[in-house]
Amino acid sequence: MSWITKLKTRWGLDSIWQVIIVLVVFACTGFTVLFIKEPLLDWIRGDAEQQWWMSVLYFVLILPVYNVLLLGFGFLFGQFNFFWKYEKKTLERLRKVFKRG
């Protein structure tokens, strides 16, 4: 069984094309986050030099931005329902991690 067929089965998708579209959405979201990183860090930092807490703040801010972008690109590519289920699973996992602690 090929890796793409394994993804189709794991994600419960209907076709290989749907797997490809989902992978494209993940790629588009990742590239968008990559392109907004520097402007976002410049906005946070202002005229100050890079501090360690700015990187921490970036990672805290980028998580919700990434999730919103993922849903947006999922909507644009017609895979909103898949990504909505994916987000709910991800948020449930995060809730369990923080509930344990």
DAHURA-V144652 format. One record per helix or strand of 3 or more residues. SS is the DSSP state (hx for helix, st for strand). FROM is the first residue (numbers start at 0). TO is the last residue. If there is no record, write none. Layout:
{{SS:FROM:TO} {SS:FROM:TO}}
//
This chain:
{{hx:2:10} {hx:15:44} {hx:51:75} {hx:79:99}}
//
